[in-house]
Amino acid sequence: MRKRLPQTRTPIETKGLDQRPAAVAQLPVANAVSAVLIATAALLGAIAVLLVMPGELEALGTAVTITGSGFTLAAKIAVPRSS
Protein backbone atom coordinates (compact mmCIF):
# COMPACT_ATOMS: atom_id res chain seq x y z
CA MET A 1 0.00 0.00 0.00
CA ARG A 2 1.35 3.40 -0.96
CA LYS A 3 1.71 6.07 1.63
CA ARG A 4 0.54 9.53 0.75
CA LEU A 5 2.76 12.45 1.49
CA PRO A 6 1.16 15.24 3.49
CA GLN A 7 0.09 18.17 1.40
CA THR A 8 2.33 21.13 1.81
CA ARG A 9 1.35 24.66 1.14
CA THR A 10 3.60 27.52 0.35
CA PRO A 11 3.11 30.78 2.21
CA ILE A 12 1.06 33.38 0.38
CA GLU A 13 2.64 36.72 -0.32
CA THR A 14 0.55 39.48 1.22
CA LYS A 15 2.11 42.44 -0.57
CA GLY A 16 -0.53 42.80 -3.27
CA LEU A 17 -3.56 41.66 -1.28
CA ASP A 18 -6.13 44.07 0.10
CA GLN A 19 -6.33 43.43 3.84
CA ARG A 20 -9.20 44.81 5.90
CA PRO A 21 -9.94 44.32 9.57
CA ALA A 22 -12.70 41.86 10.39
CA ALA A 23 -16.02 43.63 10.86
CA VAL A 24 -19.31 42.54 12.38
CA ALA A 25 -22.20 42.59 9.94
CA GLN A 26 -24.82 45.13 10.92
CA LEU A 27 -28.52 44.50 10.47
CA PRO A 28 -30.61 47.20 8.88
CA VAL A 29 -32.47 49.18 11.54
CA ALA A 30 -35.79 49.06 9.67
CA ASN A 31 -35.73 45.26 9.65
CA ALA A 32 -35.02 45.11 13.37
CA VAL A 33 -37.82 47.56 14.20
CA SER A 34 -40.27 45.64 12.00
CA ALA A 35 -39.29 42.37 13.67
CA VAL A 36 -39.87 43.79 17.15
CA LEU A 37 -43.26 45.17 16.13
CA ILE A 38 -44.32 41.83 14.62
CA ALA A 39 -43.18 39.87 17.68
CA THR A 40 -45.01 42.28 19.99
CA ALA A 41 -48.18 42.04 17.91
CA ALA A 42 -47.96 38.24 18.00
CA LEU A 43 -47.66 38.24 21.79
CA LEU A 44 -50.56 40.65 22.19
CA GLY A 45 -52.68 38.57 19.84
CA ALA A 46 -51.88 35.42 21.79
CA ILE A 47 -52.82 37.11 25.06
CA ALA A 48 -56.08 38.33 23.54
CA VAL A 49 -56.90 34.79 22.39
CA LEU A 50 -56.24 33.43 25.87
CA LEU A 51 -58.56 36.02 27.40
CA VAL A 52 -61.43 35.73 24.90
CA MET A 53 -61.56 32.08 23.82
CA PRO A 54 -63.72 29.88 26.08
CA GLY A 55 -61.92 26.51 25.78
CA GLU A 56 -58.68 26.25 27.77
CA LEU A 57 -56.73 23.78 25.63
CA GLU A 58 -57.98 25.19 22.35
CA ALA A 59 -57.07 28.69 23.46
CA LEU A 60 -53.63 27.57 24.57
CA GLY A 61 -52.97 25.81 21.27
CA THR A 62 -54.14 28.80 19.26
CA ALA A 63 -52.04 31.19 21.36
CA VAL A 64 -48.93 29.04 20.91
CA THR A 65 -49.55 28.85 17.15
CA ILE A 66 -49.97 32.61 16.85
CA THR A 67 -46.87 33.30 18.93
CA GLY A 68 -44.75 30.75 17.06
CA SER A 69 -45.72 31.96 13.62
CA GLY A 70 -45.25 35.60 14.67
CA PHE A 71 -41.77 34.92 16.02
CA THR A 72 -40.87 32.92 12.91
CA LEU A 73 -41.93 35.79 10.67
CA ALA A 74 -40.04 38.27 12.83
CA ALA A 75 -36.88 36.17 12.61
CA LYS A 76 -37.16 35.93 8.83
CA ILE A 77 -37.51 39.68 8.55
CA ALA A 78 -34.80 40.55 11.06
CA VAL A 79 -32.06 38.37 9.56
CA PRO A 80 -31.50 39.19 5.88
CA ARG A 81 -30.40 36.50 3.47
CA SER A 82 -26.73 36.46 2.59
CA SER A 83 -26.30 36.63 -1.14
N, C-alpha and C positions, 0 to 999 in steps of 0.2 A: 504494500500500500504506500502510495506516495504522500509525503508530508508537504503540506502547503506552507510557504513562507509567509510570515505576517506582512500585511500590506503596510508599506511605509509611505508617508506623505512628506513632501517637501514643504518647508515653511513658505507662506505666501508673503510676497513683498507688499508692504502697506503704503508705499510712497505715492502711488497713483490713485489709491482708493479714497472715496469720500467717507470719512468717519464722522458719525454724529452720536451724541450721547443718547442712551436709551431713554425713551419718554413713555409716560403712561398715557394710554389712549383716553381721551375725554369724551364723555357722552354729550350729545346736544342737550341743551337745557330744556328746550321745548318738549323733547321726548320724555325727559324725566318728570316734568310737570304733568304732562298728560298721563303718564303711568300712575303717578300718585293720585290724580283725580279719579282715574278709573278704579283703582284699588279701593279708594274711599267710598265711591259710589257702590261698589260691590258689597262692601261691608255694611253700608247703610241699608241696602236692599235686602241683605240677608237678615238683618235685625228686624226690619219691617215685616218680613215673611214670618219670622218667629213670633212676633207680637200679634199678627192678624190671623194667621192660619189656625184652624181649630185642632187638627190632628197633631199630636206631638211628634211622632216618628216621621210623618210625611213632611211636616214643617222643617224638621231637622235635616232631612235629606235634601229638600229644596234649598235650604239655606246653605248647606255645604256645597251643593252644585253651583249656586250663584257665586259664592265666594271663590270657589276653585276656578271657574271659568273667567271671572273677573281678574283674578291674580295672574292667570295664564295670559290673558290678553295684555295686561299691564307689563308683564315680563317681555312679551314679544315686541311691544312698542318701545320699551325702555332700552333694550339691547339691540342696536342695529346690526344687520348682517354684515359680515366682512366680505368684501368683494375684491 
